[in-house]
Amino acid sequence: RAWAQAPDFFIEEAHAAVTEGSLLLERETKERTPTSGAGTLRDGIAAIPVSIGDRAVTGGVGTAISYAAAVELGAKPHWMPIEPLEDWVRRKLAKRGDEVQEVARMVWFKIAHRGTRGRFMFRDAAIAAEAQIVTILERAAERALERLEAEAR
């Protein structure tokens, strides 16, 4: 009877562990995400709900924000709308008046000629959290084994 319940014990413990690991990864990613002061990208990062299928438990972290990949990986030179840069200059650099357009145009030309460098917040968060996530998963397996032993008694 205990062996028949073993897969359920492991799935239940894995579900809790993957949820915990995903939330840890979310926090680590958000801490590494640059912000313009508005926090749009940082606020848009979230743990992906845990799914269970074919006895596999999966989770993770992601975002639906369209420019997240460009922030993560960097971008090749390109012309972008200048209005978001003007907003950024106001918020991040605290510029006012004519200075806003002047600074925004300098940034605009730099992006058009050099692109942007990647910030690698998802990659670096995964590297930083890897050992903790492995420990969380190992503890989940231990708890499942303890439950199995208790059921066998």
N, C-alpha and C positions, 0 to 999 in steps of 0.2 A: 504494500500500500504506500509506503514511504517513497519508494522509487517511482511510483506512478505520479506522485505529487512533485517530485524533484524539479522537472522543467518549470512548473508554476512558481516554485520558490525562487529559482534563479531569475525568471522573467520579472517577478515582482521586485526583487532586490536590484536587478539591473535597471529597471524603470526608475526607481528612486535615485540610483547612482548617476544615471545618465542625465536626469533632471538637474541634480546638484552640479555635475560637471558642466552642463550647458550654462547654468546660471553663473558659475565661476568664470567660464570663458566669456560670457557677456560682459561681466564687470571688468575683466582684464582688457577686453577689446575697447570698451568705452573709455577706460582710463588712458589708453594710448591714442585715441582718436582726436585729431586736431579739431579745433572749433573756431568759427569766425566770431564767436560771441553770441550767435543766435542759438547754437547747439542743435541745429536741425539734423545733421548727420549723426551725431552722438546719440540723440534721442531716438533716432530711427533704427538703431541697432538693438536686436533682441534675440533672446534664446529661442530657437525653433522648437516647437512642441515635440515632445517625445512621441515616437510612433513605434508600434509593435506590429511586426508582420513576419510571418513565417518563422516565428520564434527568434527574431532579431529585434534588438532595441536600438533605435537611432535617435540622435538629437544633434544639436549644433547651434551655431550663431549665424545670423545673417541680417540683411537689410534689403528693403525694396527701393531705397533712395538711388536714383539713376546715376549720380556721379560718384557713388562709393567706390566703384572699380578704379576710376581715375585717381582718386585720393589714395587708395591702397597701392596701386601699381605705378602711378605716375601717368603722365600723358605726353604724347608727342606734341610738337609745336602746332598750335591751332588758334584760330580767331574765335573768341567767345563773346557773348553779349557783355557789354561793358557795365550795364546796370548792376549785376550782382557784385562786380568788383567795387563799384562806388559804395554800395551798402557795406561791403567788407572793410573798405578804407574808413568809413565813418565809425563802424563798431570796433574794429580791431586796432586801428591806428589813431582813433579819436581826432581825425581831421575834420575841418569845417570849411564851408564856403568854396571858393575857387580852388583851394588846395585839394579838395576831394577829387575833382575831375583831373587835375594835374597828376596826382599820385596814381589814381586809377589808370590813367593812360600809360604811365610808365610800366605798371604791372601788366597791363594788357599787351603792350608791345613785347615785354619779356616773355610772356606765355606764348605769344605768337611766334617768337623766334627761338626760344629754348625749350618750351614745354614746361612741365612741372615734375618734380621728383616724387617718387612714391613714398608714402609714410608707413606702409606695411604694418598697420595696426592689427589686422586679423592674423597675419603670419606671426608677428612677434608675441601676440597674446597666446597663440597656440603653443609656441615654444616655451613661454614662461609658465604656462599652466599644465604642461604635459605631465610632469612628475606628480603633481597634486591629483590630476584626473586619474592617472594610473593607480594611485593609492586609494582613491575613492572607489574605483572599480574592484580593486583587490579586496577591500573591506566588504563590499557587497557580496562577492563570491564567498567570503568567509561566513558572513551572516546566513547565506543560503545553505551552506554546509551545516552550520549550527542548527538551523531549522530542520534540515533533513535528519540529522542525528537525533534531535528531540522527538521528531515524529516516529522514528524507528524504535524508540524506547517503549 
